[in-house]
Amino acid sequence: MTDIERLRMASEDDVERALKDASFVSWPNDEAALLEFFNLMLDTMLGQTAGDSVMWPGLRKPNQ
């Protein structure tokens, strides 16, 4: 399953799991909270280190 497929299969339970770590209390209602929610969903669905090797080359050693 690709990352895109995994994101498209997100469920209400995945959203609830992502929102439990949010800094805002209710549904995000401004751009900053929406961006935080977006990043929390990525972390929930793909893992917290997904994409690190692209954003910060050399940060983590590739799995061997």
All heavy atoms as TSV, in Angstrom:
chain	resi	resn	atom	element	x	y	z
A	1	MET	N	N	0.850	-1.171	0.000
A	1	MET	CA	C	0.000	0.000	0.000
A	1	MET	C	C	0.904	1.245	0.000
A	1	MET	O	O	1.826	1.334	0.788
A	1	MET	CB	C	-0.901	-0.019	1.230
A	1	MET	CG	C	-1.788	1.189	1.341
A	1	MET	SD	S	-2.904	1.169	2.773
A	1	MET	CE	C	-3.753	-0.352	2.587
A	2	THR	N	N	0.588	2.183	-0.862
A	2	THR	CA	C	1.375	3.407	-0.919
A	2	THR	C	C	0.943	4.377	0.175
A	2	THR	O	O	-0.128	4.214	0.781
A	2	THR	CB	C	1.222	4.102	-2.288
A	2	THR	OG1	O	-0.123	4.579	-2.397
A	2	THR	CG2	C	1.543	3.169	-3.437
A	3	ASP	N	N	1.758	5.390	0.402
A	3	ASP	CA	C	1.417	6.412	1.397
A	3	ASP	C	C	0.113	7.121	1.039
A	3	ASP	O	O	-0.716	7.391	1.907
A	3	ASP	CB	C	2.536	7.438	1.529
A	3	ASP	CG	C	3.775	6.861	2.192
A	3	ASP	OD1	O	3.676	5.781	2.809
A	3	ASP	OD2	O	4.838	7.499	2.097
A	4	ILE	N	N	-0.079	7.406	-0.236
A	4	ILE	CA	C	-1.307	8.074	-0.681
A	4	ILE	C	C	-2.517	7.196	-0.396
A	4	ILE	O	O	-3.546	7.669	0.109
A	4	ILE	CB	C	-1.241	8.421	-2.186
A	4	ILE	CG1	C	-0.110	9.416	-2.460
A	4	ILE	CG2	C	-2.573	8.947	-2.703
A	4	ILE	CD1	C	-0.268	10.756	-1.801
A	5	GLU	N	N	-2.418	5.915	-0.700
A	5	GLU	CA	C	-3.526	4.997	-0.422
A	5	GLU	C	C	-3.824	4.947	1.068
A	5	GLU	O	O	-4.985	4.946	1.485
A	5	GLU	CB	C	-3.196	3.601	-0.940
A	5	GLU	CG	C	-3.172	3.501	-2.445
A	5	GLU	CD	C	-2.606	2.183	-2.940
A	5	GLU	OE1	O	-1.716	1.609	-2.277
A	5	GLU	OE2	O	-3.049	1.739	-4.010
A	6	ARG	N	N	-2.787	4.908	1.887
A	6	ARG	CA	C	-2.968	4.871	3.337
A	6	ARG	C	C	-3.684	6.131	3.814
A	6	ARG	O	O	-4.585	6.068	4.644
A	6	ARG	CB	C	-1.606	4.721	4.005
A	6	ARG	CG	C	-1.697	4.377	5.468
A	6	ARG	CD	C	-0.347	4.029	6.071
A	6	ARG	NE	N	0.222	2.862	5.414
A	6	ARG	CZ	C	1.429	2.828	4.852
A	6	ARG	NH1	N	2.201	3.882	4.856
A	6	ARG	NH2	N	1.865	1.726	4.286
A	7	LEU	N	N	-3.290	7.305	3.295
A	7	LEU	CA	C	-3.945	8.563	3.689
A	7	LEU	C	C	-5.410	8.586	3.258
A	7	LEU	O	O	-6.280	9.032	4.012
A	7	LEU	CB	C	-3.209	9.753	3.095
A	7	LEU	CG	C	-1.857	10.075	3.714
A	7	LEU	CD1	C	-1.132	11.125	2.883
A	7	LEU	CD2	C	-2.015	10.534	5.146
A	8	ARG	N	N	-5.682	8.098	2.052
A	8	ARG	CA	C	-7.063	8.105	1.554
A	8	ARG	C	C	-7.963	7.147	2.328
A	8	ARG	O	O	-9.183	7.283	2.296
A	8	ARG	CB	C	-7.099	7.774	0.072
A	8	ARG	CG	C	-6.559	8.899	-0.778
A	8	ARG	CD	C	-6.741	8.594	-2.255
A	8	ARG	NE	N	-6.179	9.626	-3.086
A	8	ARG	CZ	C	-6.838	10.712	-3.487
A	8	ARG	NH1	N	-8.063	10.895	-3.114
A	8	ARG	NH2	N	-6.239	11.598	-4.248
A	9	MET	N	N	-7.386	6.186	3.012
A	9	MET	CA	C	-8.170	5.222	3.785
A	9	MET	C	C	-8.364	5.668	5.242
A	9	MET	O	O	-8.867	4.905	6.056
A	9	MET	CB	C	-7.500	3.854	3.743
A	9	MET	CG	C	-7.524	3.243	2.345
A	9	MET	SD	S	-6.762	1.620	2.278
A	9	MET	CE	C	-7.836	0.683	3.343
A	10	ALA	N	N	-8.004	6.904	5.564
A	10	ALA	CA	C	-8.146	7.384	6.938
A	10	ALA	C	C	-9.599	7.276	7.397
A	10	ALA	O	O	-10.530	7.542	6.636
A	10	ALA	CB	C	-7.679	8.831	7.032
A	11	SER	N	N	-9.766	6.871	8.623
A	11	SER	CA	C	-11.106	6.696	9.190
A	11	SER	C	C	-11.356	7.747	10.269
A	11	SER	O	O	-10.459	8.499	10.641
A	11	SER	CB	C	-11.228	5.303	9.804
A	11	SER	OG	O	-10.373	5.208	10.941
A	12	GLU	N	N	-12.582	7.765	10.775
A	12	GLU	CA	C	-12.908	8.657	11.885
A	12	GLU	C	C	-12.041	8.342	13.105
A	12	GLU	O	O	-11.638	9.238	13.840
A	12	GLU	CB	C	-14.393	8.553	12.245
A	12	GLU	CG	C	-15.318	9.164	11.216
A	12	GLU	CD	C	-15.705	8.175	10.119
A	12	GLU	OE1	O	-15.182	7.032	10.092
A	12	GLU	OE2	O	-16.537	8.548	9.273
A	13	ASP	N	N	-11.742	7.066	13.300
A	13	ASP	CA	C	-10.881	6.679	14.424
A	13	ASP	C	C	-9.476	7.249	14.261
A	13	ASP	O	O	-8.859	7.669	15.247
A	13	ASP	CB	C	-10.803	5.157	14.542
A	13	ASP	CG	C	-12.120	4.536	14.976
A	13	ASP	OD1	O	-12.945	5.240	15.601
A	13	ASP	OD2	O	-12.321	3.343	14.699
A	14	ASP	N	N	-8.968	7.282	13.027
A	14	ASP	CA	C	-7.655	7.874	12.773
A	14	ASP	C	C	-7.664	9.365	13.093
A	14	ASP	O	O	-6.718	9.896	13.674
A	14	ASP	CB	C	-7.226	7.667	11.317
A	14	ASP	CG	C	-7.044	6.198	10.971
A	14	ASP	OD1	O	-6.535	5.438	11.822
A	14	ASP	OD2	O	-7.411	5.817	9.852
A	15	VAL	N	N	-8.752	10.043	12.722
A	15	VAL	CA	C	-8.874	11.474	13.024
A	15	VAL	C	C	-8.901	11.693	14.534
A	15	VAL	O	O	-8.205	12.561	15.060
A	15	VAL	CB	C	-10.138	12.070	12.356
A	15	VAL	CG1	C	-10.393	13.493	12.837
A	15	VAL	CG2	C	-10.004	12.019	10.847
A	16	GLU	N	N	-9.673	10.901	15.249
A	16	GLU	CA	C	-9.730	11.022	16.711
A	16	GLU	C	C	-8.359	10.774	17.334
A	16	GLU	O	O	-7.957	11.472	18.268
A	16	GLU	CB	C	-10.752	10.050	17.290
A	16	GLU	CG	C	-12.177	10.455	17.036
A	16	GLU	CD	C	-13.173	9.463	17.594
A	16	GLU	OE1	O	-12.774	8.495	18.281
A	16	GLU	OE2	O	-14.377	9.653	17.337
A	17	ARG	N	N	-7.631	9.781	16.819
A	17	ARG	CA	C	-6.302	9.485	17.333
A	17	ARG	C	C	-5.347	10.655	17.088
A	17	ARG	O	O	-4.552	11.016	17.947
A	17	ARG	CB	C	-5.781	8.194	16.689
A	17	ARG	CG	C	-4.692	7.531	17.447
A	17	ARG	CD	C	-4.389	6.097	17.026
A	17	ARG	NE	N	-4.282	5.875	15.604
A	17	ARG	CZ	C	-5.157	5.188	14.870
A	17	ARG	NH1	N	-6.213	4.646	15.447
A	17	ARG	NH2	N	-4.980	5.008	13.582
A	18	ALA	N	N	-5.444	11.284	15.925
A	18	ALA	CA	C	-4.593	12.442	15.613
A	18	ALA	C	C	-4.957	13.637	16.495
A	18	ALA	O	O	-4.072	14.346	16.981
A	18	ALA	CB	C	-4.729	12.817	14.139
A	19	LEU	N	N	-6.239	13.861	16.706
A	19	LEU	CA	C	-6.679	15.035	17.466
A	19	LEU	C	C	-6.342	14.957	18.957
A	19	LEU	O	O	-6.268	15.989	19.621
A	19	LEU	CB	C	-8.184	15.246	17.289
A	19	LEU	CG	C	-8.611	15.782	15.932
A	19	LEU	CD1	C	-10.132	15.781	15.821
A	19	LEU	CD2	C	-8.057	17.167	15.700
A	20	LYS	N	N	-6.100	13.764	19.470
A	20	LYS	CA	C	-5.812	13.661	20.916
A	20	LYS	C	C	-4.512	14.373	21.293
A	20	LYS	O	O	-4.343	14.794	22.426
A	20	LYS	CB	C	-5.806	12.211	21.378
A	20	LYS	CG	C	-4.594	11.422	20.978
A	20	LYS	CD	C	-4.643	10.008	21.547
A	20	LYS	CE	C	-3.465	9.192	21.123
A	20	LYS	NZ	N	-2.178	9.684	21.492
A	21	ASP	N	N	-3.596	14.561	20.343
A	21	ASP	CA	C	-2.329	15.233	20.611
A	21	ASP	C	C	-2.324	16.695	20.172
A	21	ASP	O	O	-1.286	17.352	20.237
A	21	ASP	CB	C	-1.176	14.502	19.912
A	21	ASP	CG	C	-0.950	13.108	20.476
A	21	ASP	OD1	O	-1.149	12.937	21.703
A	21	ASP	OD2	O	-0.588	12.205	19.714
A	22	ALA	N	N	-3.466	17.203	19.733
A	22	ALA	CA	C	-3.538	18.574	19.215
A	22	ALA	C	C	-3.458	19.593	20.348
A	22	ALA	O	O	-3.868	19.328	21.479
A	22	ALA	CB	C	-4.827	18.763	18.441
A	23	SER	N	N	-2.943	20.770	20.029
A	23	SER	CA	C	-2.850	21.842	21.023
A	23	SER	C	C	-4.161	22.619	21.123
A	23	SER	O	O	-4.370	23.351	22.082
A	23	SER	CB	C	-1.721	22.806	20.660
A	23	SER	OG	O	-1.989	23.459	19.432
A	24	PHE	N	N	-5.056	22.464	20.144
A	24	PHE	CA	C	-6.344	23.153	20.184
A	24	PHE	C	C	-7.390	22.224	20.783
A	24	PHE	O	O	-7.226	21.012	20.800
A	24	PHE	CB	C	-6.752	23.633	18.786
A	24	PHE	CG	C	-6.584	22.589	17.717
A	24	PHE	CD1	C	-7.593	21.678	17.464
A	24	PHE	CD2	C	-5.416	22.515	16.978
A	24	PHE	CE1	C	-7.446	20.705	16.499
A	24	PHE	CE2	C	-5.264	21.544	15.999
A	24	PHE	CZ	C	-6.277	20.639	15.760
A	25	VAL	N	N	-8.485	22.806	21.282
A	25	VAL	CA	C	-9.479	22.031	22.017
A	25	VAL	C	C	-10.577	21.476	21.113
A	25	VAL	O	O	-10.879	20.297	21.153
A	25	VAL	CB	C	-10.107	22.881	23.140
A	25	VAL	CG1	C	-11.171	22.096	23.894
A	25	VAL	CG2	C	-9.032	23.367	24.079
A	26	SER	N	N	-11.185	22.308	20.297
A	26	SER	CA	C	-12.258	21.843	19.428
A	26	SER	C	C	-11.731	21.723	17.996
A	26	SER	O	O	-10.533	21.821	17.763
A	26	SER	CB	C	-13.441	22.814	19.489
A	26	SER	OG	O	-13.034	24.087	19.033
A	27	TRP	N	N	-12.628	21.533	17.051
A	27	TRP	CA	C	-12.220	21.381	15.654
A	27	TRP	C	C	-11.410	22.605	15.228
A	27	TRP	O	O	-11.746	23.730	15.594
A	27	TRP	CB	C	-13.453	21.210	14.782
A	27	TRP	CG	C	-13.091	20.892	13.370
A	27	TRP	CD1	C	-13.194	21.726	12.317
A	27	TRP	CD2	C	-12.537	19.677	12.868
A	27	TRP	NE1	N	-12.734	21.105	11.174
A	27	TRP	CE2	C	-12.329	19.845	11.490
A	27	TRP	CE3	C	-12.177	18.462	13.453
A	27	TRP	CZ2	C	-11.794	18.850	10.682
A	27	TRP	CZ3	C	-11.653	17.477	12.648
A	27	TRP	CH2	C	-11.471	17.675	11.282
A	28	PRO	N	N	-10.316	22.423	14.461
A	28	PRO	CA	C	-9.472	23.554	14.066
A	28	PRO	C	C	-10.267	24.596	13.273
A	28	PRO	O	O	-11.022	24.253	12.372
A	28	PRO	CB	C	-8.388	22.919	13.198
A	28	PRO	CG	C	-8.882	21.576	12.832
A	28	PRO	CD	C	-9.856	21.165	13.881
A	29	ASN	N	N	-10.101	25.863	13.655
A	29	ASN	CA	C	-10.889	26.908	13.001
A	29	ASN	C	C	-10.038	28.046	12.430
A	29	ASN	O	O	-10.572	29.072	12.050
A	29	ASN	CB	C	-11.939	27.461	13.960
A	29	ASN	CG	C	-11.305	28.015	15.220
A	29	ASN	OD1	O	-10.092	28.022	15.348
A	29	ASN	ND2	N	-12.119	28.460	16.143
A	30	ASP	N	N	-8.730	27.878	12.405
A	30	ASP	CA	C	-7.883	28.858	11.735
A	30	ASP	C	C	-6.770	28.119	10.996
A	30	ASP	O	O	-6.616	26.906	11.122
A	30	ASP	CB	C	-7.322	29.899	12.718
A	30	ASP	CG	C	-6.415	29.290	13.781
A	30	ASP	OD1	O	-5.864	28.187	13.582
A	30	ASP	OD2	O	-6.233	29.930	14.829
A	31	GLU	N	N	-6.011	28.851	10.208
A	31	GLU	CA	C	-5.005	28.216	9.356
A	31	GLU	C	C	-3.937	27.475	10.152
A	31	GLU	O	O	-3.510	26.389	9.779
A	31	GLU	CB	C	-4.350	29.249	8.435
A	31	GLU	CG	C	-5.254	29.768	7.342
A	31	GLU	CD	C	-6.178	30.889	7.798
A	31	GLU	OE1	O	-6.105	31.331	8.970
A	31	GLU	OE2	O	-7.000	31.328	6.980
A	32	ALA	N	N	-3.502	28.052	11.258
A	32	ALA	CA	C	-2.460	27.405	12.066
A	32	ALA	C	C	-2.950	26.080	12.640
A	32	ALA	O	O	-2.243	25.071	12.600
A	32	ALA	CB	C	-2.009	28.338	13.186
A	33	ALA	N	N	-4.171	26.065	13.148
A	33	ALA	CA	C	-4.722	24.827	13.706
A	33	ALA	C	C	-4.970	23.796	12.611
A	33	ALA	O	O	-4.749	22.603	12.816
A	33	ALA	CB	C	-6.014	25.128	14.468
A	34	LEU	N	N	-5.422	24.244	11.438
A	34	LEU	CA	C	-5.626	23.310	10.334
A	34	LEU	C	C	-4.303	22.693	9.881
A	34	LEU	O	O	-4.232	21.494	9.598
A	34	LEU	CB	C	-6.309	24.011	9.156
A	34	LEU	CG	C	-7.794	24.315	9.358
A	34	LEU	CD1	C	-8.290	25.251	8.265
A	34	LEU	CD2	C	-8.611	23.037	9.380
A	35	LEU	N	N	-3.249	23.497	9.829
A	35	LEU	CA	C	-1.936	22.966	9.459
A	35	LEU	C	C	-1.452	21.975	10.508
A	35	LEU	O	O	-0.913	20.913	10.171
A	35	LEU	CB	C	-0.927	24.109	9.294
A	35	LEU	CG	C	0.484	23.683	8.912
A	35	LEU	CD1	C	0.489	22.907	7.605
A	35	LEU	CD2	C	1.378	24.911	8.814
A	36	GLU	N	N	-1.661	22.292	11.779
A	36	GLU	CA	C	-1.285	21.353	12.840
A	36	GLU	C	C	-2.052	20.047	12.686
A	36	GLU	O	O	-1.472	18.962	12.779
A	36	GLU	CB	C	-1.563	21.968	14.215
A	36	GLU	CG	C	-1.223	21.030	15.349
A	36	GLU	CD	C	-1.566	21.596	16.717
A	36	GLU	OE1	O	-1.911	22.784	16.828
A	36	GLU	OE2	O	-1.496	20.816	17.688
A	37	PHE	N	N	-3.354	20.134	12.421
A	37	PHE	CA	C	-4.159	18.937	12.229
A	37	PHE	C	C	-3.657	18.124	11.041
A	37	PHE	O	O	-3.531	16.896	11.108
A	37	PHE	CB	C	-5.635	19.300	12.040
A	37	PHE	CG	C	-6.485	18.135	11.631
A	37	PHE	CD1	C	-6.696	17.077	12.506
A	37	PHE	CD2	C	-7.044	18.072	10.368
A	37	PHE	CE1	C	-7.459	15.985	12.136
A	37	PHE	CE2	C	-7.812	16.988	9.991
A	37	PHE	CZ	C	-8.021	15.946	10.868
A	38	PHE	N	N	-3.346	18.795	9.929
A	38	PHE	CA	C	-2.812	18.121	8.752
A	38	PHE	C	C	-1.543	17.343	9.104
A	38	PHE	O	O	-1.396	16.170	8.765
A	38	PHE	CB	C	-2.524	19.154	7.653
A	38	PHE	CG	C	-1.846	18.586	6.442
A	38	PHE	CD1	C	-2.556	17.857	5.512
A	38	PHE	CD2	C	-0.485	18.779	6.243
A	38	PHE	CE1	C	-1.924	17.329	4.391
A	38	PHE	CE2	C	0.143	18.257	5.126
A	38	PHE	CZ	C	-0.573	17.533	4.204
A	39	ASN	N	N	-0.635	17.980	9.818
A	39	ASN	CA	C	0.616	17.317	10.205
A	39	ASN	C	C	0.369	16.179	11.185
A	39	ASN	O	O	1.028	15.131	11.112
A	39	ASN	CB	C	1.601	18.332	10.776
A	39	ASN	CG	C	2.217	19.174	9.688
A	39	ASN	OD1	O	2.595	18.666	8.649
A	39	ASN	ND2	N	2.304	20.473	9.916
A	40	LEU	N	N	-0.582	16.348	12.089
A	40	LEU	CA	C	-0.924	15.262	13.011
A	40	LEU	C	C	-1.490	14.062	12.256
A	40	LEU	O	O	-1.194	12.911	12.600
A	40	LEU	CB	C	-1.929	15.748	14.058
A	40	LEU	CG	C	-1.376	16.688	15.126
A	40	LEU	CD1	C	-2.509	17.344	15.901
A	40	LEU	CD2	C	-0.440	15.952	16.058
A	41	MET	N	N	-2.305	14.310	11.229
A	41	MET	CA	C	-2.839	13.207	10.429
A	41	MET	C	C	-1.715	12.495	9.687
A	41	MET	O	O	-1.695	11.261	9.621
A	41	MET	CB	C	-3.888	13.710	9.429
A	41	MET	CG	C	-5.248	13.950	10.034
A	41	MET	SD	S	-5.998	12.495	10.828
A	41	MET	CE	C	-6.217	11.388	9.440
A	42	LEU	N	N	-0.761	13.244	9.128
A	42	LEU	CA	C	0.372	12.604	8.470
A	42	LEU	C	C	1.132	11.728	9.449
A	42	LEU	O	O	1.486	10.593	9.138
A	42	LEU	CB	C	1.317	13.654	7.864
A	42	LEU	CG	C	0.800	14.430	6.667
A	42	LEU	CD1	C	1.830	15.478	6.253
A	42	LEU	CD2	C	0.480	13.513	5.510
A	43	ASP	N	N	1.391	12.251	10.654
A	43	ASP	CA	C	2.107	11.479	11.670
A	43	ASP	C	C	1.327	10.223	12.050
A	43	ASP	O	O	1.907	9.145	12.214
A	43	ASP	CB	C	2.348	12.318	12.920
A	43	ASP	CG	C	3.373	13.414	12.706
A	43	ASP	OD1	O	4.070	13.401	11.670
A	43	ASP	OD2	O	3.472	14.288	13.590
A	44	THR	N	N	0.014	10.362	12.200
A	44	THR	CA	C	-0.825	9.234	12.605
A	44	THR	C	C	-0.863	8.157	11.532
A	44	THR	O	O	-0.734	6.967	11.826
A	44	THR	CB	C	-2.261	9.714	12.903
A	44	THR	OG1	O	-2.205	10.650	13.986
A	44	THR	CG2	C	-3.170	8.562	13.270
A	45	MET	N	N	-1.012	8.557	10.285
A	45	MET	CA	C	-1.196	7.595	9.203
A	45	MET	C	C	0.116	7.052	8.649
A	45	MET	O	O	0.177	5.911	8.211
A	45	MET	CB	C	-1.995	8.231	8.062
A	45	MET	CG	C	-3.391	8.677	8.456
A	45	MET	SD	S	-4.426	7.366	9.123
A	45	MET	CE	C	-4.579	6.283	7.713
A	46	LEU	N	N	1.175	7.862	8.649
A	46	LEU	CA	C	2.422	7.455	7.995
A	46	LEU	C	C	3.571	7.254	8.963
A	46	LEU	O	O	4.610	6.724	8.589
A	46	LEU	CB	C	2.839	8.501	6.947
A	46	LEU	CG	C	1.799	8.816	5.879
A	46	LEU	CD1	C	2.335	9.879	4.934
A	46	LEU	CD2	C	1.405	7.563	5.121
A	47	GLY	N	N	3.424	7.700	10.196
A	47	GLY	CA	C	4.499	7.613	11.171
A	47	GLY	C	C	5.170	8.970	11.332
A	47	GLY	O	O	5.216	9.772	10.401
A	48	GLN	N	N	5.686	9.207	12.498
A	48	GLN	CA	C	6.223	10.531	12.803
A	48	GLN	C	C	7.499	10.865	12.050
A	48	GLN	O	O	7.865	12.020	11.955
A	48	GLN	CB	C	6.437	10.671	14.301
A	48	GLN	CG	C	5.130	10.682	15.047
A	48	GLN	CD	C	5.304	10.993	16.515
A	48	GLN	OE1	O	6.418	11.166	16.991
A	48	GLN	NE2	N	4.210	11.066	17.225
A	49	THR	N	N	8.186	9.887	11.512
A	49	THR	CA	C	9.439	10.175	10.809
A	49	THR	C	C	9.277	10.118	9.292
A	49	THR	O	O	10.263	10.243	8.574
A	49	THR	CB	C	10.540	9.189	11.241
A	49	THR	OG1	O	10.123	7.863	10.940
A	49	THR	CG2	C	10.838	9.319	12.723
A	50	ALA	N	N	8.051	9.953	8.802
A	50	ALA	CA	C	7.823	9.868	7.358
A	50	ALA	C	C	8.295	11.139	6.672
A	50	ALA	O	O	7.969	12.242	7.084
A	50	ALA	CB	C	6.341	9.642	7.066
A	51	GLY	N	N	9.079	10.987	5.631
A	51	GLY	CA	C	9.540	12.122	4.849
A	51	GLY	C	C	10.763	12.827	5.387
A	51	GLY	O	O	11.271	13.747	4.762
A	52	ASP	N	N	11.254	12.419	6.547
A	52	ASP	CA	C	12.418	13.100	7.129
A	52	ASP	C	C	13.633	13.055	6.207
A	52	ASP	O	O	14.382	14.025	6.136
A	52	ASP	CB	C	12.796	12.487	8.480
A	52	ASP	CG	C	11.882	12.945	9.601
A	52	ASP	OD1	O	10.986	13.769	9.342
A	52	ASP	OD2	O	12.075	12.486	10.734
A	53	SER	N	N	13.824	11.952	5.517
A	53	SER	CA	C	15.011	11.834	4.673
A	53	SER	C	C	14.958	12.798	3.492
A	53	SER	O	O	15.993	13.191	2.973
A	53	SER	CB	C	15.170	10.403	4.161
A	53	SER	OG	O	14.061	10.046	3.377
A	54	VAL	N	N	13.759	13.189	3.072
A	54	VAL	CA	C	13.622	14.158	1.997
A	54	VAL	C	C	13.797	15.579	2.531
A	54	VAL	O	O	14.481	16.410	1.944
A	54	VAL	CB	C	12.243	14.014	1.310
A	54	VAL	CG1	C	12.026	15.097	0.285
A	54	VAL	CG2	C	12.114	12.646	0.678
A	55	MET	N	N	13.166	15.854	3.685
A	55	MET	CA	C	13.216	17.197	4.244
A	55	MET	C	C	14.565	17.522	4.859
A	55	MET	O	O	15.043	18.645	4.756
A	55	MET	CB	C	12.105	17.366	5.296
A	55	MET	CG	C	10.721	17.292	4.694
A	55	MET	SD	S	9.414	17.319	5.932
A	55	MET	CE	C	9.650	18.922	6.649
A	56	TRP	N	N	15.169	16.542	5.526
A	56	TRP	CA	C	16.448	16.759	6.197
A	56	TRP	C	C	17.390	15.613	5.854
A	56	TRP	O	O	17.560	14.680	6.653
A	56	TRP	CB	C	16.255	16.821	7.713
A	56	TRP	CG	C	15.351	17.917	8.140
A	56	TRP	CD1	C	15.642	19.246	8.184
A	56	TRP	CD2	C	13.994	17.803	8.588
A	56	TRP	NE1	N	14.555	19.958	8.620
A	56	TRP	CE2	C	13.533	19.096	8.882
A	56	TRP	CE3	C	13.131	16.724	8.750
A	56	TRP	CZ2	C	12.250	19.350	9.334
A	56	TRP	CZ3	C	11.857	16.973	9.198
A	56	TRP	CH2	C	11.430	18.278	9.490
A	57	PRO	N	N	18.013	15.663	4.680
A	57	PRO	CA	C	18.909	14.561	4.286
A	57	PRO	C	C	19.983	14.331	5.341
A	57	PRO	O	O	20.553	15.266	5.883
A	57	PRO	CB	C	19.532	15.067	2.981
A	57	PRO	CG	C	18.586	16.102	2.480
A	57	PRO	CD	C	17.954	16.720	3.711
A	58	GLY	N	N	20.224	13.079	5.649
A	58	GLY	CA	C	21.253	12.723	6.625
A	58	GLY	C	C	20.786	12.748	8.071
A	58	GLY	O	O	21.546	12.416	8.966
A	59	LEU	N	N	19.523	13.152	8.314
A	59	LEU	CA	C	19.027	13.202	9.692
A	59	LEU	C	C	18.959	11.801	10.299
A	59	LEU	O	O	19.375	11.581	11.414
A	59	LEU	CB	C	17.647	13.856	9.742
A	59	LEU	CG	C	16.999	13.935	11.126
A	59	LEU	CD1	C	17.778	14.872	12.033
A	59	LEU	CD2	C	15.559	14.398	11.006
A	60	ARG	N	N	18.416	10.863	9.551
A	60	ARG	CA	C	18.291	9.487	10.022
A	60	ARG	C	C	18.964	8.568	9.008
A	60	ARG	O	O	18.901	8.779	7.814
A	60	ARG	CB	C	16.830	9.104	10.142
A	60	ARG	CG	C	16.081	9.892	11.198
A	60	ARG	CD	C	14.677	9.384	11.319
A	60	ARG	NE	N	13.662	10.102	11.991
A	60	ARG	CZ	C	13.729	11.069	12.853
A	60	ARG	NH1	N	14.856	11.533	13.196
A	60	ARG	NH2	N	12.692	11.624	13.412
A	61	LYS	N	N	19.565	7.531	9.524
A	61	LYS	CA	C	20.193	6.551	8.648
A	61	LYS	C	C	19.095	5.687	8.027
A	61	LYS	O	O	18.144	5.320	8.696
A	61	LYS	CB	C	21.150	5.668	9.436
A	61	LYS	CG	C	22.339	6.436	9.960
A	61	LYS	CD	C	23.261	5.526	10.731
A	61	LYS	CE	C	24.433	6.343	11.253
A	61	LYS	NZ	N	25.317	5.577	12.091
A	62	PRO	N	N	19.224	5.371	6.729
A	62	PRO	CA	C	18.206	4.510	6.100
A	62	PRO	C	C	18.202	3.121	6.724
A	62	PRO	O	O	19.223	2.637	7.186
A	62	PRO	CB	C	18.627	4.465	4.631
A	62	PRO	CG	C	20.020	4.962	4.596
A	62	PRO	CD	C	20.284	5.756	5.844
A	63	ASN	N	N	17.023	2.515	6.755
A	63	ASN	CA	C	16.908	1.135	7.268
A	63	ASN	C	C	17.652	0.201	6.336
A	63	ASN	O	O	17.562	0.299	5.129
A	63	ASN	CB	C	15.432	0.710	7.342
A	63	ASN	CG	C	14.674	1.529	8.353
A	63	ASN	OD1	O	15.269	2.080	9.271
A	63	ASN	ND2	N	13.380	1.604	8.196
A	64	GLN	N	N	18.405	-0.704	6.929
A	64	GLN	CA	C	19.165	-1.643	6.127
A	64	GLN	C	C	18.661	-3.056	6.331
A	64	GLN	O	O	18.103	-3.426	7.229
A	64	GLN	CB	C	20.638	-1.567	6.484
A	64	GLN	CG	C	21.180	-0.208	6.146
A	64	GLN	CD	C	22.682	-0.108	6.443
A	64	GLN	OE1	O	23.335	-1.128	6.714
A	64	GLN	NE2	N	23.217	1.069	6.420
